[in-house]
Amino acid sequence: PSGLAVAMVVALALPSVALENGLARTPPMGWLAWERFRCNVDCRTDPRNCISERLFFEMANRLAEDGWRELGYQYINIDDCWSAKQRDAMGRLVPDPERFPSGIKALADYVHAKGLKLGIYGDLGKYTCGGYPGTTLDYVKQDAQTFAEWGVDMLKLDGCYSSEEEQEKGYPEMARALNATGRPIVYSCSWPAYQGGLPPKVNYTILAEICNLWRNYDDIQDSWDSVLSILDWFFTNQDVLQPAAGPGHWNDPDMLIIGNFGLSYEQSRSQMALWTVMAAPLLMSTDLRTISQSAKEILQNRLMIQINQDPLGIQGRRIVKEKSHIEVFLRPLSQAASALVFFSQRTDMPFLYTTSLAKLHFPEDAVYEVQDVYSGKIISGLKTGDNFSVVINPSGVVMWYLRPTTLPVQPWHVVRQQAHGEDLHPVL
């Protein structure tokens, strides 16, 4: 009987195994087709940009050959509209035979040979959002097995055409099914986005036990307005969202649109800095075959990526929101370092912002070496009490990486909990 009791407890606790798949200990990095290429399936008139194996072969080549892979951009992710309109005679999902003639397994093998990983898309419902076959509850196990046999390394599971009850059953069920395949597959859930993203409907404790990352909010579009609406929602709700993130389980504000059409140079730098401070997955959705040098430099900034991939995995917070439309964000990093982002929501001219680390509730008596993440410029010997100024361009950022050169008497986390400023909550 004791063995049976243990087995029952284990069975009940199964979803938590998903988190302990040991994956996504830092936010996943790579490339995802959706924002830039959508559901373009017209390969006859637009062979270069349609959702086909050619697109993924070519993007894999770019990730491997243009310096992306070495920086950590390793996932190449297929989104919606890859499959045939019907399952096969055995009830299995199959890729569209005209657009993916080699099959997904061959694509995965190619991607793996390049030192990269392949992601795929499914939808927990009757249809995918684009109208392709979905994964209803009776197909969850079979589809997980199919993806594993193909050599898939990541699954994004959307939620179109499904009820709340189906989602409540299906998302944990897929976590168990993926684990049962024995293949390590990062699991990205769209569940909270379909439930409004907030408690009581969304339970982030349970979510972190089931998924490696999750979409909380609306799809990103190729516009600055879209980026701002995402930022506003994430930081307005940071008290709920920030504690939910950590190694193996991340909030996902959606793709990086840097290199496309909707963002200016300053806005592109802002998206990169703010996604990094949020400990967000860095999944680019742009044409790597034609990307501009300036966009590439933003996305390939080594210090930025180091901060994003910090092993502590603490999501940053907005700690100041000024009447002048300047906002300050802080992310604590390992080895007592931290990242600060000064962000201007102004639309007039560059703004001279003056503050001090003391005003931002850094520990007293500490001295820092500061590196500007974008310019590389170093300031040595900045004391907590020293006033300093930064010039922030409209819709732009200044981002700092701070390393203490002398540590204060009290450890950072203790100080943080005593420093209850108006906008500040303890981070650690």
C-alpha positions as a Python dict, from the first residue, in 0.01 Angstrom:
ca = {
    (1, 'P'): (0, 0, 0),
    (2, 'S'): (278, 247, 81),
    (3, 'G'): (418, 197, -271),
    (4, 'L'): (75, 264, -418),
    (5, 'A'): (38, 580, -208),
    (6, 'V'): (377, 703, -329),
    (7, 'A'): (280, 629, -689),
    (8, 'M'): (-40, 828, -646),
    (9, 'V'): (145, 1124, -497),
    (10, 'V'): (396, 1110, -782),
    (11, 'A'): (115, 1096, -1039),
    (12, 'L'): (-53, 1399, -880),
    (13, 'A'): (271, 1591, -871),
    (14, 'L'): (367, 1514, -1230),
    (15, 'P'): (329, 1861, -1387),
    (16, 'S'): (615, 1988, -1169),
    (17, 'V'): (846, 1753, -1356),
    (18, 'A'): (819, 1985, -1657),
    (19, 'L'): (998, 2264, -1478),
    (20, 'E'): (1269, 2023, -1376),
    (21, 'N'): (1340, 1932, -1736),
    (22, 'G'): (1660, 2126, -1667),
    (23, 'L'): (1599, 2348, -1971),
    (24, 'A'): (1588, 2724, -2025),
    (25, 'R'): (1798, 2799, -1718),
    (26, 'T'): (1854, 3135, -1887),
    (27, 'P'): (1601, 3300, -2121),
    (28, 'P'): (1594, 3118, -2459),
    (29, 'M'): (1759, 3302, -2749),
    (30, 'G'): (1706, 3253, -3118),
    (31, 'W'): (1480, 3332, -3411),
    (32, 'L'): (1105, 3291, -3460),
    (33, 'A'): (922, 3323, -3791),
    (34, 'W'): (590, 3475, -3690),
    (35, 'E'): (616, 3853, -3658),
    (36, 'R'): (812, 3904, -3978),
    (37, 'F'): (677, 3624, -4202),
    (38, 'R'): (333, 3551, -4049),
    (39, 'C'): (120, 3299, -4240),
    (40, 'N'): (255, 3370, -4587),
    (41, 'V'): (202, 3036, -4763),
    (42, 'D'): (211, 3172, -5119),
    (43, 'C'): (532, 3002, -5233),
    (44, 'R'): (442, 3033, -5599),
    (45, 'T'): (457, 3413, -5612),
    (46, 'D'): (679, 3472, -5306),
    (47, 'P'): (913, 3172, -5272),
    (48, 'R'): (1172, 3368, -5074),
    (49, 'N'): (942, 3480, -4793),
    (50, 'C'): (679, 3208, -4763),
    (51, 'I'): (661, 2962, -4472),
    (52, 'S'): (865, 2679, -4623),
    (53, 'E'): (1170, 2469, -4547),
    (54, 'R'): (1376, 2703, -4764),
    (55, 'L'): (1310, 2993, -4525),
    (56, 'F'): (1426, 2786, -4226),
    (57, 'F'): (1729, 2639, -4404),
    (58, 'E'): (1837, 2992, -4502),
    (59, 'M'): (1780, 3138, -4153),
    (60, 'A'): (1972, 2848, -3999),
    (61, 'N'): (2264, 2930, -4232),
    (62, 'R'): (2253, 3294, -4120),
    (63, 'L'): (2242, 3203, -3748),
    (64, 'A'): (2538, 2970, -3794),
    (65, 'E'): (2750, 3188, -4022),
    (66, 'D'): (2688, 3549, -3915),
    (67, 'G'): (2798, 3533, -3553),
    (68, 'W'): (2458, 3474, -3394),
    (69, 'R'): (2510, 3118, -3274),
    (70, 'E'): (2828, 3200, -3080),
    (71, 'L'): (2640, 3471, -2891),
    (72, 'G'): (2371, 3225, -2780),
    (73, 'Y'): (2104, 3265, -3049),
    (74, 'Q'): (2050, 2892, -3092),
    (75, 'Y'): (1679, 2823, -3149),
    (76, 'I'): (1531, 2846, -3496),
    (77, 'N'): (1157, 2833, -3445),
    (78, 'I'): (879, 2750, -3687),
    (79, 'D'): (549, 2920, -3606),
    (80, 'D'): (196, 2863, -3741),
    (81, 'C'): (101, 2746, -4093),
    (82, 'W'): (370, 2479, -4140),
    (83, 'S'): (145, 2174, -4151),
    (84, 'A'): (-79, 2016, -4411),
    (85, 'K'): (-447, 2102, -4379),
    (86, 'Q'): (-526, 1746, -4267),
    (87, 'R'): (-366, 1487, -4042),
    (88, 'D'): (-247, 1167, -4214),
    (89, 'A'): (-426, 830, -4214),
    (90, 'M'): (-270, 746, -3875),
    (91, 'G'): (-394, 1076, -3730),
    (92, 'R'): (-47, 1228, -3721),
    (93, 'L'): (41, 1589, -3796),
    (94, 'V'): (236, 1618, -4121),
    (95, 'P'): (416, 1914, -4277),
    (96, 'D'): (275, 2065, -4595),
    (97, 'P'): (427, 1838, -4866),
    (98, 'E'): (480, 2121, -5116),
    (99, 'R'): (637, 2368, -4876),
    (100, 'F'): (830, 2117, -4661),
    (101, 'P'): (911, 1838, -4909),
    (102, 'S'): (1209, 1709, -4703),
    (103, 'G'): (1000, 1683, -4386),
    (104, 'I'): (1059, 1824, -4038),
    (105, 'K'): (1303, 1551, -3931),
    (106, 'A'): (1538, 1644, -4218),
    (107, 'L'): (1509, 2010, -4124),
    (108, 'A'): (1587, 1928, -3759),
    (109, 'D'): (1890, 1722, -3866),
    (110, 'Y'): (2017, 2012, -4077),
    (111, 'V'): (1966, 2260, -3793),
    (112, 'H'): (2139, 2028, -3543),
    (113, 'A'): (2434, 1981, -3778),
    (114, 'K'): (2477, 2360, -3767),
    (115, 'G'): (2498, 2354, -3386),
    (116, 'L'): (2146, 2495, -3355),
    (117, 'K'): (1809, 2375, -3219),
    (118, 'L'): (1468, 2355, -3385),
    (119, 'G'): (1142, 2483, -3242),
    (120, 'I'): (792, 2406, -3371),
    (121, 'Y'): (440, 2537, -3317),
    (122, 'G'): (119, 2368, -3209),
    (123, 'D'): (-218, 2485, -3085),
    (124, 'L'): (-423, 2336, -2804),
    (125, 'G'): (-756, 2344, -2982),
    (126, 'K'): (-958, 2234, -3282),
    (127, 'Y'): (-748, 2450, -3519),
    (128, 'T'): (-434, 2660, -3497),
    (129, 'C'): (-487, 3037, -3510),
    (130, 'G'): (-413, 3017, -3883),
    (131, 'G'): (-672, 2743, -3941),
    (132, 'Y'): (-441, 2438, -3957),
    (133, 'P'): (-503, 2117, -3757),
    (134, 'G'): (-492, 2180, -3384),
    (135, 'T'): (-399, 1949, -3098),
    (136, 'T'): (-722, 1854, -2923),
    (137, 'L'): (-691, 1671, -2589),
    (138, 'D'): (-710, 1328, -2753),
    (139, 'Y'): (-404, 1414, -2967),
    (140, 'V'): (-176, 1561, -2700),
    (141, 'K'): (31, 1246, -2639),
    (142, 'Q'): (57, 1156, -3006),
    (143, 'D'): (167, 1505, -3110),
    (144, 'A'): (428, 1521, -2832),
    (145, 'Q'): (562, 1186, -2953),
    (146, 'T'): (567, 1305, -3317),
    (147, 'F'): (761, 1621, -3227),
    (148, 'A'): (1011, 1416, -3026),
    (149, 'E'): (1061, 1167, -3311),
    (150, 'W'): (1127, 1455, -3549),
    (151, 'G'): (1403, 1587, -3318),
    (152, 'V'): (1225, 1905, -3212),
    (153, 'D'): (1386, 2101, -2923),
    (154, 'M'): (1113, 2352, -2837),
    (155, 'L'): (735, 2366, -2862),
    (156, 'K'): (524, 2680, -2863),
    (157, 'L'): (167, 2575, -2780),
    (158, 'D'): (-93, 2836, -2872),
    (159, 'G'): (-453, 2849, -2748),
    (160, 'C'): (-686, 2942, -3035),
    (161, 'Y'): (-1015, 2751, -3068),
    (162, 'S'): (-1006, 2597, -2720),
    (163, 'S'): (-1217, 2648, -2407),
    (164, 'E'): (-1088, 2743, -2062),
    (165, 'E'): (-1155, 2386, -1946),
    (166, 'E'): (-956, 2239, -2235),
    (167, 'Q'): (-668, 2474, -2162),
    (168, 'E'): (-673, 2386, -1793),
    (169, 'K'): (-645, 2017, -1881),
    (170, 'G'): (-435, 2041, -2195),
    (171, 'Y'): (-142, 2264, -2096),
    (172, 'P'): (-36, 2046, -1799),
    (173, 'E'): (-114, 1735, -2003),
    (174, 'M'): (127, 1847, -2277),
    (175, 'A'): (398, 1913, -2016),
    (176, 'R'): (363, 1552, -1899),
    (177, 'A'): (350, 1420, -2255),
    (178, 'L'): (667, 1607, -2359),
    (179, 'N'): (852, 1474, -2054),
    (180, 'A'): (731, 1123, -2123),
    (181, 'T'): (900, 1128, -2467),
    (182, 'G'): (1240, 1140, -2296),
    (183, 'R'): (1354, 1415, -2534),
    (184, 'P'): (1445, 1751, -2378),
    (185, 'I'): (1190, 1994, -2529),
    (186, 'V'): (1156, 2352, -2405),
    (187, 'Y'): (787, 2421, -2349),
    (188, 'S'): (646, 2764, -2433),
    (189, 'C'): (281, 2813, -2332),
    (190, 'S'): (37, 3077, -2451),
    (191, 'W'): (-204, 2983, -2173),
    (192, 'P'): (-195, 3304, -1960),
    (193, 'A'): (-241, 3526, -2266),
    (194, 'Y'): (-579, 3360, -2324),
    (195, 'Q'): (-682, 3413, -1960),
    (196, 'G'): (-603, 3785, -1940),
    (197, 'G'): (-255, 3733, -1794),
    (198, 'L'): (-343, 3809, -1430),
    (199, 'P'): (-465, 3639, -1111),
    (200, 'P'): (-706, 3507, -1000),
    (201, 'K'): (-753, 3350, -1345),
    (202, 'V'): (-380, 3291, -1395),
    (203, 'N'): (-192, 3105, -1123),
    (204, 'Y'): (177, 3181, -1182),
    (205, 'T'): (291, 2929, -920),
    (206, 'I'): (128, 2646, -1112),
    (207, 'L'): (239, 2790, -1446),
    (208, 'A'): (605, 2792, -1338),
    (209, 'E'): (572, 2421, -1259),
    (210, 'I'): (434, 2340, -1603),
    (211, 'C'): (599, 2570, -1860),
    (212, 'N'): (951, 2698, -1932),
    (213, 'L'): (819, 3024, -2071),
    (214, 'W'): (477, 3169, -2133),
    (215, 'R'): (309, 3446, -2328),
    (216, 'N'): (127, 3673, -2085),
    (217, 'Y'): (-13, 3937, -2316),
    (218, 'D'): (-100, 4040, -2674),
    (219, 'D'): (101, 3956, -2985),
    (220, 'I'): (366, 4211, -3073),
    (221, 'Q'): (314, 4406, -3398),
    (222, 'D'): (570, 4596, -3603),
    (223, 'S'): (517, 4930, -3433),
    (224, 'W'): (645, 5140, -3145),
    (225, 'D'): (287, 5168, -3011),
    (226, 'S'): (279, 4790, -2978),
    (227, 'V'): (612, 4782, -2790),
    (228, 'L'): (490, 5057, -2556),
    (229, 'S'): (160, 4881, -2484),
    (230, 'I'): (350, 4563, -2390),
    (231, 'L'): (594, 4755, -2167),
    (232, 'D'): (313, 4944, -2000),
    (233, 'W'): (121, 4624, -1920),
    (234, 'F'): (428, 4436, -1795),
    (235, 'F'): (553, 4708, -1564),
    (236, 'T'): (208, 4814, -1439),
    (237, 'N'): (165, 4452, -1329),
    (238, 'Q'): (524, 4390, -1220),
    (239, 'D'): (431, 4302, -860),
    (240, 'V'): (251, 3994, -994),
    (241, 'L'): (476, 3909, -1289),
    (242, 'Q'): (826, 3974, -1158),
    (243, 'P'): (829, 3706, -884),
    (244, 'A'): (701, 3444, -1131),
    (245, 'A'): (1016, 3450, -1344),
    (246, 'G'): (1341, 3268, -1281),
    (247, 'P'): (1571, 2996, -1415),
    (248, 'G'): (1358, 2749, -1611),
    (249, 'H'): (1040, 2962, -1615),
    (250, 'W'): (1016, 3301, -1787),
    (251, 'N'): (762, 3570, -1870),
    (252, 'D'): (761, 3620, -2247),
    (253, 'P'): (670, 3971, -2373),
    (254, 'D'): (699, 3833, -2729),
    (255, 'M'): (947, 3872, -3015),
    (256, 'L'): (1217, 4129, -3086),
    (257, 'I'): (1111, 4331, -3392),
    (258, 'I'): (1448, 4505, -3429),
    (259, 'G'): (1557, 4502, -3795),
    (260, 'N'): (1205, 4533, -3937),
    (261, 'F'): (1008, 4843, -4040),
    (262, 'G'): (829, 4990, -3739),
    (263, 'L'): (1104, 5100, -3501),
    (264, 'S'): (1352, 5385, -3527),
    (265, 'Y'): (1714, 5333, -3427),
    (266, 'E'): (1649, 5473, -3075),
    (267, 'Q'): (1335, 5263, -3034),
    (268, 'S'): (1524, 4950, -3142),
    (269, 'R'): (1787, 5014, -2875),
    (270, 'S'): (1506, 5066, -2623),
    (271, 'Q'): (1333, 4737, -2703),
    (272, 'M'): (1660, 4546, -2667),
    (273, 'A'): (1748, 4712, -2334),
    (274, 'L'): (1403, 4674, -2181),
    (275, 'W'): (1361, 4312, -2291),
    (276, 'T'): (1702, 4244, -2137),
    (277, 'V'): (1610, 4411, -1809),
    (278, 'M'): (1289, 4203, -1808),
    (279, 'A'): (1492, 3880, -1838),
    (280, 'A'): (1284, 3814, -2150),
    (281, 'P'): (1354, 3546, -2410),
    (282, 'L'): (1543, 3705, -2701),
    (283, 'L'): (1362, 3562, -3003),
    (284, 'M'): (1429, 3776, -3308),
    (285, 'S'): (1170, 3793, -3582),
    (286, 'T'): (1338, 3966, -3873),
    (287, 'D'): (1498, 3878, -4205),
    (288, 'L'): (1855, 3782, -4112),
    (289, 'R'): (1945, 3765, -4483),
    (290, 'T'): (1897, 4139, -4528),
    (291, 'I'): (1933, 4283, -4174),
    (292, 'S'): (2105, 4622, -4149),
    (293, 'Q'): (2439, 4663, -3978),
    (294, 'S'): (2292, 4895, -3713),
    (295, 'A'): (2015, 4649, -3619),
    (296, 'K'): (2269, 4366, -3611),
    (297, 'E'): (2495, 4563, -3376),
    (298, 'I'): (2207, 4615, -3132),
    (299, 'L'): (2111, 4247, -3136),
    (300, 'Q'): (2472, 4128, -3112),
    (301, 'N'): (2579, 4352, -2823),
    (302, 'R'): (2783, 4115, -2606),
    (303, 'L'): (2741, 4293, -2274),
    (304, 'M'): (2366, 4321, -2334),
    (305, 'I'): (2343, 3946, -2395),
    (306, 'Q'): (2557, 3873, -2087),
    (307, 'I'): (2309, 4077, -1879),
    (308, 'N'): (2006, 3910, -2037),
    (309, 'Q'): (2158, 3567, -1971),
    (310, 'D'): (2261, 3639, -1611),
    (311, 'P'): (2251, 3308, -1419),
    (312, 'L'): (2052, 3447, -1125),
    (313, 'G'): (1761, 3500, -1363),
    (314, 'I'): (1596, 3779, -1166),
    (315, 'Q'): (1350, 3985, -1368),
    (316, 'G'): (1402, 4361, -1337),
    (317, 'R'): (1153, 4620, -1220),
    (318, 'R'): (1059, 4978, -1294),
    (319, 'I'): (1175, 5170, -986),
    (320, 'V'): (1111, 5530, -1094),
    (321, 'K'): (842, 5691, -1308),
    (322, 'E'): (900, 6067, -1330),
    (323, 'K'): (650, 6338, -1424),
    (324, 'S'): (907, 6433, -1689),
    (325, 'H'): (831, 6100, -1867),
    (326, 'I'): (1166, 5952, -1770),
    (327, 'E'): (1154, 5600, -1626),
    (328, 'V'): (1426, 5403, -1452),
    (329, 'F'): (1448, 5022, -1445),
    (330, 'L'): (1673, 4806, -1231),
    (331, 'R'): (1775, 4444, -1267),
    (332, 'P'): (1993, 4280, -997),
    (333, 'L'): (2262, 4053, -1139),
    (334, 'S'): (2502, 3794, -1003),
    (335, 'Q'): (2816, 3895, -813),
    (336, 'A'): (2638, 4204, -670),
    (337, 'A'): (2631, 4369, -1013),
    (338, 'S'): (2321, 4532, -1158),
    (339, 'A'): (2179, 4682, -1476),
    (340, 'L'): (2006, 5020, -1491),
    (341, 'V'): (1800, 5145, -1783),
    (342, 'F'): (1707, 5513, -1813),
    (343, 'F'): (1421, 5533, -2062),
    (344, 'S'): (1267, 5845, -2216),
    (345, 'Q'): (901, 5842, -2319),
    (346, 'R'): (944, 6203, -2429),
    (347, 'T'): (886, 6309, -2789),
    (348, 'D'): (1055, 6650, -2794),
    (349, 'M'): (1435, 6647, -2761),
    (350, 'P'): (1722, 6480, -2574),
    (351, 'F'): (1665, 6514, -2199),
    (352, 'L'): (1930, 6570, -1931),
    (353, 'Y'): (1833, 6351, -1637),
    (354, 'T'): (2014, 6396, -1305),
    (355, 'T'): (1997, 6156, -1014),
    (356, 'S'): (2223, 5950, -785),
    (357, 'L'): (2251, 5584, -694),
    (358, 'A'): (2141, 5681, -341),
    (359, 'K'): (1813, 5815, -486),
    (360, 'L'): (1773, 5481, -663),
    (361, 'H'): (1815, 5304, -325),
    (362, 'F'): (2155, 5150, -390),
    (363, 'P'): (2341, 5055, -72),
    (364, 'E'): (2524, 5336, 109),
    (365, 'D'): (2904, 5357, 103),
    (366, 'A'): (2940, 5146, -210),
    (367, 'V'): (3162, 5241, -504),
    (368, 'Y'): (3089, 5124, -856),
    (369, 'E'): (3253, 5087, -1191),
    (370, 'V'): (2993, 5169, -1454),
    (371, 'Q'): (2998, 5061, -1817),
    (372, 'D'): (2760, 5214, -2070),
    (373, 'V'): (2618, 4905, -2244),
    (374, 'Y'): (2579, 5072, -2585),
    (375, 'S'): (2878, 5309, -2601),
    (376, 'G'): (3117, 5094, -2398),
    (377, 'K'): (3232, 5404, -2207),
    (378, 'I'): (3350, 5334, -1850),
    (379, 'I'): (3303, 5552, -1542),
    (380, 'S'): (3520, 5450, -1249),
    (381, 'G'): (3473, 5527, -881),
    (382, 'L'): (3105, 5628, -884),
    (383, 'K'): (2993, 5654, -521),
    (384, 'T'): (2635, 5592, -413),
    (385, 'G'): (2600, 5954, -302),
    (386, 'D'): (2742, 6114, -619),
    (387, 'N'): (2501, 6299, -845),
    (388, 'F'): (2536, 6212, -1213),
    (389, 'S'): (2356, 6305, -1534),
    (390, 'V'): (2263, 6108, -1846),
    (391, 'V'): (2133, 6245, -2175),
    (392, 'I'): (1844, 6031, -2302),
    (393, 'N'): (1713, 6072, -2656),
    (394, 'P'): (1337, 6075, -2725),
    (395, 'S'): (1200, 5716, -2709),
    (396, 'G'): (1559, 5609, -2638),
    (397, 'V'): (1755, 5462, -2350),
    (398, 'V'): (2081, 5488, -2166),
    (399, 'M'): (2177, 5153, -2018),
    (400, 'W'): (2438, 5097, -1750),
    (401, 'Y'): (2609, 4786, -1618),
    (402, 'L'): (2731, 4848, -1260),
    (403, 'R'): (2990, 4644, -1076),
    (404, 'P'): (3076, 4723, -714),
    (405, 'T'): (3447, 4782, -660),
    (406, 'T'): (3403, 4813, -282),
    (407, 'L'): (3112, 4645, -112),
    (408, 'P'): (2901, 4815, 155),
    (409, 'V'): (2886, 4686, 511),
    (410, 'Q'): (2534, 4548, 462),
    (411, 'P'): (2458, 4301, 187),
    (412, 'W'): (2252, 4435, -104),
    (413, 'H'): (1940, 4223, -42),
    (414, 'V'): (1905, 4343, 319),
    (415, 'V'): (1943, 4705, 213),
    (416, 'R'): (1691, 4658, -64),
    (417, 'Q'): (1426, 4539, 178),
    (418, 'Q'): (1476, 4836, 408),
    (419, 'A'): (1467, 5088, 122),
    (420, 'H'): (1095, 5122, 70),
    (421, 'G'): (1077, 5419, -162),
    (422, 'E'): (748, 5518, -315),
    (423, 'D'): (799, 5323, -636),
    (424, 'L'): (1033, 5065, -498),
    (425, 'H'): (964, 4715, -374),
    (426, 'P'): (1234, 4474, -260),
    (427, 'V'): (1369, 4284, -555),
    (428, 'L'): (1544, 4007, -370),
}
